[in-house]
Amino acid sequence: MRSPFADKQFDVILNILSPSNYTEFTRMLRDDGLLIKVVPGPDYLQELRALFYEQTDRHAYSNDHVVSHFRSHFPLVQTFHIRCGKRLDQTSLTHLIHMTPLSWGTAEENLEKALHAGISYVTVDIAVLVGKKQ
């Protein structure tokens, strides 16, 4: 899909926790432009992952394939790792559970179980990839 922006219009594109269209990013970035991509780290929302995927191979997460795909399109200039915790009240937890792709396709009874599991803290673990247009 083509974005409604002109060629070589941006110095920087920021892509946060979402799919990437590297062809479009390359088209829209100036020749010396940067792409900044934020991807989940291995412990990202581990508290929810443990609930939703406890009996599956999705219990553990690796971003190796995402990072490799990024690097195949944009030479990596720098990587930052950010890991912290976030306290949540019940309202914030409800919004997070319904927003995160970790819960998409989850049975309603499992969503209810997660809402009442006593989670008051989640792990935020992300990698910030900075790449330069080739």
N, CA, C and O atoms as a printed pandas DataFrame, in Angstrom:
     atom_number atom_name residue_name chain_id  residue_number  x_coord  y_coord  z_coord
0              1         N          MET        A               1    0.833   -1.173    0.000
1              2        CA          MET        A               1    0.000    0.000    0.000
2              3         C          MET        A               1    0.884    1.244    0.000
3              4         O          MET        A               1    1.865    1.319    0.739
4              5         N          ARG        A               2    0.538    2.189   -0.810
5              6        CA          ARG        A               2    1.319    3.418   -0.942
6              7         C          ARG        A               2    0.781    4.482    0.019
7              8         O          ARG        A               2   -0.419    4.756    0.058
8              9         N          SER        A               3    1.693    5.072    0.789
9             10        CA          SER        A               3    1.334    6.153    1.703
10            11         C          SER        A               3    1.109    7.436    0.918
11            12         O          SER        A               3    1.669    7.596   -0.167
12            13         N          PRO        A               4    0.308    8.345    1.437
13            14        CA          PRO        A               4   -0.010    9.576    0.695
14            15         C          PRO        A               4    1.037   10.680    0.860
15            16         O          PRO        A               4    0.696   11.862    0.850
16            17         N          PHE        A               5    2.294   10.306    1.010
17            18        CA          PHE        A               5    3.359   11.274    1.201
18            19         C          PHE        A               5    4.302   11.247    0.005
19            20         O          PHE        A               5    4.457   10.226   -0.664
20            21         N          ALA        A               6    4.920   12.379   -0.245
21            22        CA          ALA        A               6    5.828   12.517   -1.384
22            23         C          ALA        A               6    7.127   11.744   -1.138
23            24         O          ALA        A               6    7.484   11.444    0.001
24            25         N          ASP        A               7    7.818   11.431   -2.225
25            26        CA          ASP        A               7    9.124   10.788   -2.148
26            27         C          ASP        A               7   10.111   11.702   -1.408
27            28         O          ASP        A               7   10.065   12.926   -1.532
28            29         N          LYS        A               8   10.994   11.077   -0.645
29            30        CA          LYS        A               8   12.097   11.775    0.039
30            31         C          LYS        A               8   11.623   12.996    0.835
31            32         O          LYS        A               8   12.271   14.043    0.826
32            33         N          GLN        A               9   10.508   12.850    1.510
33            34        CA          GLN        A               9    9.924   13.960    2.252
34            35         C          GLN        A               9   10.374   14.025    3.708
35            36         O          GLN        A               9   10.343   15.104    4.301
36            37         N          PHE        A              10   10.790   12.912    4.301
37            38        CA          PHE        A              10   11.047   12.868    5.735
38            39         C          PHE        A              10   12.518   12.632    6.070
39            40         O          PHE        A              10   13.213   11.870    5.399
40            41         N          ASP        A              11   12.968   13.305    7.123
41            42        CA          ASP        A              11   14.304   13.060    7.664
42            43         C          ASP        A              11   14.299   11.821    8.548
43            44         O          ASP        A              11   15.278   11.076    8.588
44            45         N          VAL        A              12   13.183   11.601    9.263
45            46        CA          VAL        A              12   13.061   10.502   10.219
46            47         C          VAL        A              12   11.651    9.916   10.119
47            48         O          VAL        A              12   10.670   10.647    9.981
48            49         N          ILE        A              13   11.569    8.605   10.189
49            50        CA          ILE        A              13   10.291    7.913   10.330
50            51         C          ILE        A              13   10.371    7.101   11.607
51            52         O          ILE        A              13   11.356    6.404   11.854
52            53         N          LEU        A              14    9.325    7.196   12.420
53            54        CA          LEU        A              14    9.238    6.470   13.682
54            55         C          LEU        A              14    8.136    5.423   13.569
55            56         O          LEU        A              14    6.981    5.750   13.299
56            57         N          ASN        A              15    8.503    4.171   13.778
57            58        CA          ASN        A              15    7.581    3.034   13.669
58            59         C          ASN        A              15    7.560    2.327   15.021
59            60         O          ASN        A              15    8.555    1.721   15.418
60            61         N          ILE        A              16    6.439    2.400   15.729
61            62        CA          ILE        A              16    6.368    1.897   17.100
62            63         C          ILE        A              16    5.446    0.687   17.187
63            64         O          ILE        A              16    4.240    0.790   16.964
64            65         N          LEU        A              17    6.036   -0.463   17.515
65            66        CA          LEU        A              17    5.277   -1.692   17.799
66            67         C          LEU        A              17    4.225   -1.993   16.738
67            68         O          LEU        A              17    3.098   -2.370   17.059
68            69         N          SER        A              18    4.594   -1.826   15.489
69            70        CA          SER        A              18    3.658   -2.093   14.399
70            71         C          SER        A              18    4.398   -2.658   13.189
71            72         O          SER        A              18    5.619   -2.542   13.086
72            73         N          PRO        A              19    3.649   -3.267   12.280
73            74        CA          PRO        A              19    4.285   -3.800   11.065
74            75         C          PRO        A              19    4.977   -2.691   10.266
75            76         O          PRO        A              19    4.641   -1.513   10.387
76            77         N          SER        A              20    5.935   -3.092    9.462
77            78        CA          SER        A              20    6.720   -2.141    8.680
78            79         C          SER        A              20    6.549   -2.376    7.198
79            80         O          SER        A              20    6.447   -3.514    6.739
80            81         N          ASN        A              21    6.519   -1.283    6.456
81            82        CA          ASN        A              21    6.537   -1.349    5.004
82            83         C          ASN        A              21    7.849   -0.682    4.570
83            84         O          ASN        A              21    7.899    0.521    4.315
84            85         N          TYR        A              22    8.898   -1.492    4.494
85            86        CA          TYR        A              22   10.228   -0.950    4.235
86            87         C          TYR        A              22   10.349   -0.312    2.862
87            88         O          TYR        A              22   11.142    0.613    2.686
88            89         N          THR        A              23    9.596   -0.773    1.901
89            90        CA          THR        A              23    9.617   -0.155    0.573
90            91         C          THR        A              23    9.113    1.278    0.661
91            92         O          THR        A              23    9.697    2.186    0.070
92            93         N          GLU        A              24    8.039    1.477    1.392
93            94        CA          GLU        A              24    7.488    2.822    1.559
94            95         C          GLU        A              24    8.395    3.690    2.418
95            96         O          GLU        A              24    8.578    4.871    2.126
96            97         N          PHE        A              25    8.955    3.126    3.460
97            98        CA          PHE        A              25    9.872    3.905    4.298
98            99         C          PHE        A              25   11.047    4.398    3.463
99           100         O          PHE        A              25   11.445    5.558    3.571
100          101         N          THR        A              26   11.597    3.530    2.640
101          102        CA          THR        A              26   12.729    3.897    1.793
102          103         C          THR        A              26   12.327    4.998    0.812
103          104         O          THR        A              26   13.081    5.945    0.588
104          105         N          ARG        A              27   11.151    4.868    0.239
105          106        CA          ARG        A              27   10.660    5.869   -0.724
106          107         C          ARG        A              27   10.469    7.219   -0.051
107          108         O          ARG        A              27   10.823    8.245   -0.631
108          109         N          MET        A              28    9.925    7.246    1.141
109          110        CA          MET        A              28    9.572    8.502    1.795
110          111         C          MET        A              28   10.746    9.194    2.489
111          112         O          MET        A              28   10.710   10.405    2.706
112          113         N          LEU        A              29   11.792    8.430    2.838
113          114        CA          LEU        A              29   12.937    9.017    3.535
114          115         C          LEU        A              29   13.887    9.733    2.577
115          116         O          LEU        A              29   14.104    9.295    1.447
116          117         N          ARG        A              30   14.437   10.825    3.049
117          118        CA          ARG        A              30   15.501   11.501    2.299
118          119         C          ARG        A              30   16.711   10.584    2.253
119          120         O          ARG        A              30   16.787    9.620    3.014
120          121         N          ASP        A              31   17.649   10.870    1.379
121          122        CA          ASP        A              31   18.798    9.979    1.176
122          123         C          ASP        A              31   19.611    9.736    2.441
123          124         O          ASP        A              31   20.210    8.671    2.589
124          125         N          ASP        A              32   19.644   10.697    3.348
125          126        CA          ASP        A              32   20.385   10.511    4.597
126          127         C          ASP        A              32   19.433   10.277    5.781
127          128         O          ASP        A              32   19.809   10.476    6.936
128          129         N          GLY        A              33   18.204    9.855    5.480
129          130        CA          GLY        A              33   17.179    9.701    6.501
130          131         C          GLY        A              33   17.394    8.524    7.429
131          132         O          GLY        A              33   18.140    7.591    7.133
132          133         N          LEU        A              34   16.708    8.599    8.575
133          134        CA          LEU        A              34   16.779    7.551    9.584
134          135         C          LEU        A              34   15.410    6.916    9.792
135          136         O          LEU        A              34   14.375    7.580    9.733
136          137         N          LEU        A              35   15.437    5.622   10.033
137          138        CA          LEU        A              35   14.247    4.899   10.448
138          139         C          LEU        A              35   14.464    4.464   11.886
139          140         O          LEU        A              35   15.461    3.815   12.205
140          141         N          ILE        A              36   13.527    4.824   12.750
141          142        CA          ILE        A              36   13.563    4.395   14.141
142          143         C          ILE        A              36   12.397    3.443   14.343
143          144         O          ILE        A              36   11.238    3.809   14.150
144          145         N          LYS        A              37   12.716    2.225   14.732
145          146        CA          LYS        A              37   11.690    1.196   14.912
146          147         C          LYS        A              37   11.766    0.672   16.339
147          148         O          LYS        A              37   12.835    0.303   16.824
148          149         N          VAL        A              38   10.612    0.646   17.005
149          150        CA          VAL        A              38   10.518    0.138   18.368
150          151         C          VAL        A              38    9.866   -1.244   18.297
151          152         O          VAL        A              38    8.768   -1.402   17.762
152          153         N          VAL        A              39   10.568   -2.239   18.848
153          154        CA          VAL        A              39   10.071   -3.618   18.816
154          155         C          VAL        A              39   10.058   -4.197   20.230
155          156         O          VAL        A              39   10.850   -3.785   21.078
156          157         N          PRO        A              40    9.163   -5.151   20.484
157          158        CA          PRO        A              40    9.136   -5.779   21.802
158          159         C          PRO        A              40   10.421   -6.542   22.070
159          160         O          PRO        A              40   11.017   -7.131   21.168
160          161         N          GLY        A              41   10.834   -6.517   23.331
161          162        CA          GLY        A              41   11.943   -7.348   23.785
162          163         C          GLY        A              41   11.401   -8.667   24.314
163          164         O          GLY        A              41   10.186   -8.864   24.341
164          165         N          PRO        A              42   12.270   -9.566   24.732
165          166        CA          PRO        A              42   11.830  -10.904   25.162
166          167         C          PRO        A              42   10.918  -10.908   26.388
167          168         O          PRO        A              42   10.138  -11.843   26.569
168          169         N          ASP        A              43   11.002   -9.879   27.230
169          170        CA          ASP        A              43   10.163   -9.838   28.435
170          171         C          ASP        A              43    8.970   -8.888   28.323
171          172         O          ASP        A              43    8.293   -8.615   29.314
172          173         N          TYR        A              44    8.717   -8.389   27.116
173          174        CA          TYR        A              44    7.622   -7.435   26.910
174          175         C          TYR        A              44    6.286   -8.039   27.351
175          176         O          TYR        A              44    5.859   -9.069   26.829
176          177         N          LEU        A              45    5.641   -7.397   28.303
177          178        CA          LEU        A              45    4.343   -7.831   28.834
178          179         C          LEU        A              45    4.347   -9.311   29.215
179          180         O          LEU        A              45    3.385  -10.035   28.963
180          181         N          GLN        A              46    5.443   -9.740   29.822
181          182        CA          GLN        A              46    5.590  -11.155   30.174
182          183         C          GLN        A              46    4.487  -11.651   31.105
183          184         O          GLN        A              46    4.157  -12.837   31.088
184          185         N          GLU        A              47    3.924  -10.782   31.897
185          186        CA          GLU        A              47    2.857  -11.168   32.806
186          187         C          GLU        A              47    1.605  -11.594   32.031
187          188         O          GLU        A              47    0.938  -12.558   32.406
188          189         N          LEU        A              48    1.294  -10.878   30.961
189          190        CA          LEU        A              48    0.152  -11.242   30.123
190          191         C          LEU        A              48    0.479  -12.449   29.243
191          192         O          LEU        A              48   -0.359  -13.330   29.049
192          193         N          ARG        A              49    1.690  -12.481   28.721
193          194        CA          ARG        A              49    2.102  -13.612   27.892
194          195         C          ARG        A              49    1.987  -14.917   28.691
195          196         O          ARG        A              49    1.552  -15.936   28.155
196          197         N          ALA        A              50    2.374  -14.886   29.961
197          198        CA          ALA        A              50    2.298  -16.089   30.791
198          199         C          ALA        A              50    0.852  -16.562   30.949
199          200         O          ALA        A              50    0.591  -17.764   30.962
200          201         N          LEU        A              51   -0.084  -15.622   31.068
201          202        CA          LEU        A              51   -1.497  -15.993   31.205
202          203         C          LEU        A              51   -2.097  -16.516   29.903
203          204         O          LEU        A              51   -2.782  -17.540   29.889
204          205         N          PHE        A              52   -1.832  -15.802   28.811
205          206        CA          PHE        A              52   -2.470  -16.147   27.542
206          207         C          PHE        A              52   -1.829  -17.338   26.838
207          208         O          PHE        A              52   -2.495  -18.046   26.083
208          209         N          TYR        A              53   -0.534  -17.562   27.083
209          210        CA          TYR        A              53    0.197  -18.582   26.327
210          211         C          TYR        A              53    0.870  -19.621   27.214
211          212         O          TYR        A              53    1.852  -20.234   26.796
212          213         N          GLU        A              54    0.365  -19.834   28.433
213          214        CA          GLU        A              54    1.059  -20.694   29.386
214          215         C          GLU        A              54    1.317  -22.110   28.887
215          216         O          GLU        A              54    2.320  -22.708   29.276
216          217         N          GLN        A              55    0.479  -22.659   28.066
217          218        CA          GLN        A              55    0.643  -24.042   27.594
218          219         C          GLN        A              55    1.050  -24.111   26.124
219          220         O          GLN        A              55    0.826  -25.131   25.473
220          221         N          THR        A              56    1.647  -23.038   25.590
221          222        CA          THR        A              56    1.998  -23.013   24.170
222          223         C          THR        A              56    3.469  -22.654   23.980
223          224         O          THR        A              56    4.173  -22.310   24.929
224          225         N          ASP        A              57    3.907  -22.743   22.742
225          226        CA          ASP        A              57    5.285  -22.350   22.427
226          227         C          ASP        A              57    5.423  -20.825   22.318
227          228         O          ASP        A              57    6.530  -20.319   22.135
228          229         N          ARG        A              58    4.321  -20.098   22.429
229          230        CA          ARG        A              58    4.372  -18.634   22.372
230          231         C          ARG        A              58    4.634  -18.018   23.747
231          232         O          ARG        A              58    4.649  -16.796   23.892
232          233         N          HIS        A              59    4.837  -18.859   24.742
233          234        CA          HIS        A              59    5.128  -18.376   26.092
234          235         C          HIS        A              59    6.402  -17.539   26.086
235          236         O          HIS        A              59    6.476  -16.521   26.775
236          237         N          ALA        A              60    7.392  -17.950   25.326
237          238        CA          ALA        A              60    8.642  -17.195   25.177
238          239         C          ALA        A              60    8.580  -16.405   23.873
239          240         O          ALA        A              60    7.933  -16.822   22.913
240          241         N          TYR        A              61    9.257  -15.269   23.853
241          242        CA          TYR        A              61    9.251  -14.427   22.660
242          243         C          TYR        A              61   10.676  -14.033   22.298
243          244         O          TYR        A              61   11.495  -13.742   23.171
244          245         N          SER        A              62   10.954  -14.028   21.028
245          246        CA          SER        A              62   12.228  -13.537   20.526
246          247         C          SER        A              62   11.949  -12.560   19.386
247          248         O          SER        A              62   11.115  -12.829   18.521
248          249         N          ASN        A              63   12.644  -11.438   19.389
249          250        CA          ASN        A              63   12.483  -10.475   18.298
250          251         C          ASN        A              63   13.566  -10.624   17.232
251          252         O          ASN        A              63   13.725   -9.749   16.382
252          253         N          ASP        A              64   14.305  -11.722   17.275
253          254        CA          ASP        A              64   15.427  -11.920   16.345
254          255         C          ASP        A              64   15.013  -11.790   14.886
255          256         O          ASP        A              64   15.725  -11.172   14.094
256          257         N          HIS        A              65   13.875  -12.363   14.525
257          258        CA          HIS        A              65   13.446  -12.297   13.119
258          259         C          HIS        A              65   13.070  -10.871   12.717
259          260         O          HIS        A              65   13.314  -10.469   11.580
260          261         N          VAL        A              66   12.482  -10.110   13.629
261          262        CA          VAL        A              66   12.104   -8.725   13.346
262          263         C          VAL        A              66   13.353   -7.860   13.176
263          264         O          VAL        A              66   13.432   -7.045   12.257
264          265         N          VAL        A              67   14.314   -8.044   14.058
265          266        CA          VAL        A              67   15.573   -7.284   13.979
266          267         C          VAL        A              67   16.333   -7.644   12.702
267          268         O          VAL        A              67   16.872   -6.766   12.028
268          269         N          SER        A              68   16.373   -8.908   12.378
269          270        CA          SER        A              68   17.053   -9.357   11.165
270          271         C          SER        A              68   16.396   -8.760    9.914
271          272         O          SER        A              68   17.082   -8.311    8.996
272          273         N          HIS        A              69   15.078   -8.763    9.893
273          274        CA          HIS        A              69   14.350   -8.190    8.752
274          275         C          HIS        A              69   14.631   -6.690    8.639
275          276         O          HIS        A              69   14.835   -6.183    7.536
276          277         N          PHE        A              70   14.643   -5.985    9.756
277          278        CA          PHE        A              70   14.983   -4.563    9.776
278          279         C          PHE        A              70   16.365   -4.349    9.171
279          280         O          PHE        A              70   16.552   -3.517    8.284
280          281         N          ARG        A              71   17.337   -5.126    9.675
281          282        CA          ARG        A              71   18.729   -4.974    9.221
282          283         C          ARG        A              71   18.907   -5.289    7.742
283          284         O          ARG        A              71   19.827   -4.770    7.109
284          285         N          SER        A              72   18.050   -6.125    7.184
285          286        CA          SER        A              72   18.168   -6.439    5.764
286          287         C          SER        A              72   17.721   -5.261    4.887
287          288         O          SER        A              72   18.014   -5.231    3.692
288          289         N          HIS        A              73   17.014   -4.297    5.478
289          290        CA          HIS        A              73   16.552   -3.127    4.735
290          291         C          HIS        A              73   17.253   -1.827    5.118
291          292         O          HIS        A              73   17.411   -0.928    4.292
292          293         N          PHE        A              74   17.665   -1.740    6.364
293          294        CA          PHE        A              74   18.309   -0.530    6.864
294          295         C          PHE        A              74   19.524   -0.916    7.700
295          296         O          PHE        A              74   19.382   -1.622    8.698
296          297         N          PRO        A              75   20.715   -0.466    7.312
297          298        CA          PRO        A              75   21.887   -0.736    8.138
298          299         C          PRO        A              75   21.671   -0.163    9.538
299          300         O          PRO        A              75   21.262    0.986    9.702
300          301         N          LEU        A              76   21.952   -0.978   10.522
301          302        CA          LEU        A              76   21.737   -0.605   11.911
302          303         C          LEU        A              76   22.806    0.371   12.368
303          304         O          LEU        A              76   23.998    0.078   12.285
304          305         N          VAL        A              77   22.379    1.534   12.850
305          306        CA          VAL        A              77   23.286    2.560   13.346
306          307         C          VAL        A              77   23.460    2.409   14.852
307          308         O          VAL        A              77   24.566    2.525   15.379
308          309         N          GLN        A              78   22.344    2.147   15.534
309          310        CA          GLN        A              78   22.386    2.049   16.990
310          311         C          GLN        A              78   21.160    1.290   17.482
311          312         O          GLN        A              78   20.114    1.280   16.834
312          313         N          THR        A              79   21.311    0.657   18.638
313          314        CA          THR        A              79   20.206   -0.023   19.305
314          315         C          THR        A              79   20.186    0.400   20.766
315          316         O          THR        A              79   21.223    0.457   21.428
316          317         N          PHE        A              80   19.000    0.692   21.250
317          318        CA          PHE        A              80   18.805    1.006   22.664
318          319         C          PHE        A              80   17.862   -0.039   23.244
319          320         O          PHE        A              80   16.899   -0.438   22.589
320          321         N          HIS        A              81   18.126   -0.476   24.444
321          322        CA          HIS        A              81   17.226   -1.400   25.138
322          323         C          HIS        A              81   16.649   -0.670   26.344
323          324         O          HIS        A              81   17.370   -0.052   27.129
324          325         N          ILE        A              82   15.348   -0.759   26.466
325          326        CA          ILE        A              82   14.657   -0.125   27.581
326          327         C          ILE        A              82   13.817   -1.194   28.271
327          328         O          ILE        A              82   13.009   -1.879   27.644
328          329         N          ARG        A              83   14.029   -1.315   29.564
329          330        CA          ARG        A              83   13.266   -2.300   30.342
330          331         C          ARG        A              83   12.885   -1.644   31.651
331          332         O          ARG        A              83   13.737   -1.149   32.389
332          333         N          CYS        A              84   11.586   -1.647   31.930
333          334        CA          CYS        A              84   11.100   -1.076   33.183
334          335         C          CYS        A              84    9.760   -1.720   33.517
335          336         O          CYS        A              84    9.209   -2.484   32.725
336          337         N          GLY        A              85    9.259   -1.408   34.670
337          338        CA          GLY        A              85    7.956   -1.909   35.071
338          339         C          GLY        A              85    6.944   -0.787   35.103
339          340         O          GLY        A              85    7.297    0.383   35.256
340          341         N          LYS        A              86    5.699   -1.149   34.960
341          342        CA          LYS        A              86    4.625   -0.162   34.991
342          343         C          LYS        A              86    3.506   -0.690   35.883
343          344         O          LYS        A              86    2.950   -1.759   35.627
344          345         N          ARG        A              87    3.179    0.063   36.927
345          346        CA          ARG        A              87    2.047   -0.284   37.783
346          347         C          ARG        A              87    0.751    0.074   37.067
347          348         O          ARG        A              87    0.661    1.109   36.406
348          349         N          LEU        A              88   -0.244   -0.784   37.202
349          350        CA          LEU        A              88   -1.527   -0.576   36.532
350          351         C          LEU        A              88   -2.667   -0.661   37.527
351          352         O          LEU        A              88   -2.660   -1.510   38.419
352          353         N          ASP        A              89   -3.648    0.219   37.375
353          354        CA          ASP        A              89   -4.893    0.034   38.101
354          355         C          ASP        A              89   -5.794   -0.855   37.242
355          356         O          ASP        A              89   -5.434   -1.188   36.113
356          357         N          GLN        A              90   -6.935   -1.234   37.751
357          358        CA          GLN        A              90   -7.802   -2.172   37.035
358          359         C          GLN        A              90   -8.278   -1.615   35.694
359          360         O          GLN        A              90   -8.385   -2.359   34.718
360          361         N          THR        A              91   -8.562   -0.328   35.639
361          362        CA          THR        A              91   -9.006    0.292   34.383
362          363         C          THR        A              91   -7.909    0.228   33.326
363          364         O          THR        A              91   -8.166   -0.121   32.174
364          365         N          SER        A              92   -6.682    0.567   33.727
365          366        CA          SER        A              92   -5.562    0.516   32.778
366          367         C          SER        A              92   -5.295   -0.911   32.318
367          368         O          SER        A              92   -5.009   -1.143   31.144
368          369         N          LEU        A              93   -5.387   -1.862   33.233
369          370        CA          LEU        A              93   -5.197   -3.270   32.868
370          371         C          LEU        A              93   -6.251   -3.709   31.861
371          372         O          LEU        A              93   -5.939   -4.402   30.893
372          373         N          THR        A              94   -7.479   -3.315   32.083
373          374        CA          THR        A              94   -8.571   -3.664   31.159
374          375         C          THR        A              94   -8.280   -3.123   29.769
375          376         O          THR        A              94   -8.418   -3.843   28.780
376          377         N          HIS        A              95   -7.878   -1.860   29.686
377          378        CA          HIS        A              95   -7.550   -1.260   28.382
378          379         C          HIS        A              95   -6.369   -1.982   27.723
379          380         O          HIS        A              95   -6.399   -2.268   26.526
380          381         N          LEU        A              96   -5.340   -2.270   28.504
381          382        CA          LEU        A              96   -4.164   -2.949   27.964
382          383         C          LEU        A              96   -4.524   -4.332   27.428
383          384         O          LEU        A              96   -4.111   -4.702   26.329
384          385         N          ILE        A              97   -5.282   -5.083   28.192
385          386        CA          ILE        A              97   -5.652   -6.436   27.762
386          387         C          ILE        A              97   -6.452   -6.404   26.464
387          388         O          ILE        A              97   -6.267   -7.267   25.606
388          389         N          HIS        A              98   -7.326   -5.436   26.313
389          390        CA          HIS        A              98   -8.131   -5.365   25.088
390          391         C          HIS        A              98   -7.372   -4.745   23.914
391          392         O          HIS        A              98   -7.771   -4.912   22.762
392          393         N          MET        A              99   -6.281   -4.030   24.202
393          394        CA          MET        A              99   -5.501   -3.387   23.150
394          395         C          MET        A              99   -4.404   -4.282   22.585
395          396         O          MET        A              99   -4.159   -4.282   21.379
396          397         N          THR        A             100   -3.747   -5.041   23.448
397          398        CA          THR        A             100   -2.553   -5.760   23.015
398          399         C          THR        A             100   -2.867   -6.920   22.069
399          400         O          THR        A             100   -3.826   -7.659   22.289
400          401         N          PRO        A             101   -2.067   -7.077   21.025
401          402        CA          PRO        A             101   -2.233   -8.238   20.146
402          403         C          PRO        A             101   -2.051   -9.572   20.869
403          404         O          PRO        A             101   -2.464  -10.613   20.358
404          405         N          LEU        A             102   -1.435   -9.548   22.053
405          406        CA          LEU        A             102   -1.289  -10.795   22.810
406          407         C          LEU        A             102   -2.642  -11.409   23.143
407          408         O          LEU        A             102   -2.748  -12.626   23.297
408          409         N          SER        A             103   -3.671  -10.586   23.254
409          410        CA          SER        A             103   -4.996  -11.100   23.617
410          411         C          SER        A             103   -5.899  -11.348   22.408
411          412         O          SER        A             103   -6.969  -11.940   22.543
412          413         N          TRP        A             104   -5.478  -10.905   21.253
413          414        CA          TRP        A             104   -6.324  -11.068   20.065
414          415         C          TRP        A             104   -6.539  -12.552   19.798
415          416         O          TRP        A             104   -5.587  -13.331   19.784
416          417         N          GLY        A             105   -7.775  -12.933   19.591
417          418        CA          GLY        A             105   -8.107  -14.328   19.318
418          419         C          GLY        A             105   -8.223  -15.171   20.573
419          420         O          GLY        A             105   -8.469  -16.375   20.493
420          421         N          THR        A             106   -8.048  -14.550   21.736
421          422        CA          THR        A             106   -8.155  -15.272   23.003
422          423         C          THR        A             106   -9.626  -15.436   23.378
423          424         O          THR        A             106  -10.426  -14.516   23.206
424          425         N          ALA        A             107   -9.966  -16.586   23.879
425          426        CA          ALA        A             107  -11.345  -16.857   24.286
426          427         C          ALA        A             107  -11.763  -15.878   25.383
427          428         O          ALA        A             107  -10.951  -15.475   26.216
428          429         N          GLU        A             108  -13.032  -15.506   25.369
429          430        CA          GLU        A             108  -13.556  -14.536   26.329
430          431         C          GLU        A             108  -13.314  -14.951   27.779
431          432         O          GLU        A             108  -13.026  -14.107   28.628
432          433         N          GLU        A             109  -13.430  -16.245   28.062
433          434        CA          GLU        A             109  -13.205  -16.693   29.444
434          435         C          GLU        A             109  -11.751  -16.490   29.870
435          436         O          GLU        A             109  -11.480  -16.257   31.048
436          437         N          ASN        A             110  -10.816  -16.576   28.926
437          438        CA          ASN        A             110   -9.407  -16.319   29.247
438          439         C          ASN        A             110   -9.141  -14.827   29.452
439          440         O          ASN        A             110   -8.288  -14.448   30.254
440          441         N          LEU        A             111   -9.874  -13.988   28.726
441          442        CA          LEU        A             111   -9.766  -12.545   28.948
442          443         C          LEU        A             111  -10.262  -12.196   30.350
443          444         O          LEU        A             111   -9.633  -11.418   31.067
444          445         N          GLU        A             112  -11.389  -12.778   30.726
445          446        CA          GLU        A             112  -11.941  -12.541   32.064
446          447         C          GLU        A             112  -10.986  -13.043   33.142
447          448         O          GLU        A             112  -10.801  -12.391   34.169
448          449         N          LYS        A             113  -10.388  -14.193   32.904
449          450        CA          LYS        A             113   -9.416  -14.750   33.854
450          451         C          LYS        A             113   -8.248  -13.780   34.035
451          452         O          LYS        A             113   -7.800  -13.546   35.158
452          453         N          ALA        A             114   -7.758  -13.217   32.933
453          454        CA          ALA        A             114   -6.643  -12.271   32.987
454          455         C          ALA        A             114   -7.044  -10.998   33.734
455          456         O          ALA        A             114   -6.248  -10.443   34.492
456          457         N          LEU        A             115   -8.266  -10.540   33.520
457          458        CA          LEU        A             115   -8.737   -9.326   34.187
458          459         C          LEU        A             115   -8.812   -9.493   35.699
459          460         O          LEU        A             115   -8.692   -8.522   36.446
460          461         N          HIS        A             116   -9.011  -10.729   36.144
461          462        CA          HIS        A             116   -9.181  -10.983   37.574
462          463         C          HIS        A             116   -8.019  -11.783   38.173
463          464         O          HIS        A             116   -8.161  -12.393   39.233
464          465         N          ALA        A             117   -6.878  -11.778   37.494
465          466        CA          ALA        A             117   -5.717  -12.545   37.955
466          467         C          ALA        A             117   -4.880  -11.779   38.982
467          468         O          ALA        A             117   -3.902  -12.310   39.508
468          469         N          GLY        A             118   -5.259  -10.548   39.264
469          470        CA          GLY        A             118   -4.518   -9.770   40.245
470          471         C          GLY        A             118   -3.274   -9.100   39.702
471          472         O          GLY        A             118   -2.386   -8.730   40.470
472          473         N          ILE        A             119   -3.195   -8.940   38.400
473          474        CA          ILE        A             119   -2.037   -8.272   37.795
474          475         C          ILE        A             119   -2.107   -6.776   38.120
475          476         O          ILE        A             119   -3.092   -6.114   37.795
476          477         N          SER        A             120   -1.083   -6.261   38.745
477          478        CA          SER        A             120   -1.035   -4.829   39.046
478          479         C          SER        A             120    0.248   -4.193   38.507
479          480         O          SER        A             120    0.533   -3.022   38.757
480          481         N          TYR        A             121    1.017   -4.999   37.757
481          482        CA          TYR        A             121    2.330   -4.576   37.294
482          483         C          TYR        A             121    2.628   -5.338   36.006
483          484         O          TYR        A             121    2.384   -6.542   35.925
484          485         N          VAL        A             122    3.152   -4.646   35.008
485          486        CA          VAL        A             122    3.599   -5.315   33.781
486          487         C          VAL        A             122    5.011   -4.853   33.442
487          488         O          VAL        A             122    5.444   -3.765   33.822
488          489         N          THR        A             123    5.705   -5.710   32.722
489          490        CA          THR        A             123    7.064   -5.413   32.284
490          491         C          THR        A             123    7.022   -4.781   30.901
491          492         O          THR        A             123    6.414   -5.315   29.973
492          493         N          VAL        A             124    7.677   -3.640   30.782
493          494        CA          VAL        A             124    7.858   -2.986   29.483
494          495         C          VAL        A             124    9.302   -3.272   29.085
495          496         O          VAL        A             124   10.237   -2.835   29.756
496          497         N          ASP        A             125    9.472   -3.995   28.009
497          498        CA          ASP        A             125   10.800   -4.383   27.531
498          499         C          ASP        A             125   10.808   -4.161   26.028
499          500         O          ASP        A             125   10.169   -4.902   25.280
500          501         N          ILE        A             126   11.534   -3.140   25.587
501          502        CA          ILE        A             126   11.552   -2.808   24.165
502          503         C          ILE        A             126   12.982   -2.587   23.684
503          504         O          ILE        A             126   13.887   -2.267   24.455
504          505         N          ALA        A             127   13.143   -2.772   22.383
505          506        CA          ALA        A             127   14.394   -2.424   21.710
506          507         C          ALA        A             127   14.072   -1.305   20.719
507          508         O          ALA        A             127   13.094   -1.381   19.976
508          509         N          VAL        A             128   14.891   -0.290   20.722
509          510        CA          VAL        A             128   14.754    0.819   19.784
510          511         C          VAL        A             128   15.870    0.679   18.761
511          512         O          VAL        A             128   17.047    0.832   19.085
512          513         N          LEU        A             129   15.491    0.390   17.528
513          514        CA          LEU        A             129   16.451    0.197   16.438
514          515         C          LEU        A             129   16.539    1.472   15.618
515          516         O          LEU        A             129   15.517    2.028   15.216
516          517         N          VAL        A             130   17.746    1.932   15.370
517          518        CA          VAL        A             130   17.950    3.117   14.540
518          519         C          VAL        A             130   18.723    2.666   13.309
519          520         O          VAL        A             130   19.839    2.155   13.406
520          521         N          GLY        A             131   18.108    2.866   12.153
521          522        CA          GLY        A             131   18.746    2.489   10.900
522          523         C          GLY        A             131   18.861    3.659    9.949
523          524         O          GLY        A             131   18.042    4.578    9.974
524          525         N          LYS        A             132   19.874    3.621    9.117
525          526        CA          LYS        A             132   20.105    4.693    8.130
526          527         C          LYS        A             132   19.752    4.178    6.750
527          528         O          LYS        A             132   20.039    3.033    6.401
528          529         N          LYS        A             133   19.129    5.040    5.977
529          530        CA          LYS        A             133   18.761    4.657    4.620
530          531         C          LYS        A             133   20.018    4.291    3.832
531          532         O          LYS        A             133   21.037    4.976    3.916
532          533         N          GLN        A             134   19.932    3.207    3.071
533          534        CA          GLN        A             134   21.081    2.722    2.295
534          535         C          GLN        A             134   21.339    3.591    1.091
535          536         O          GLN        A             134   22.269    3.328    0.327
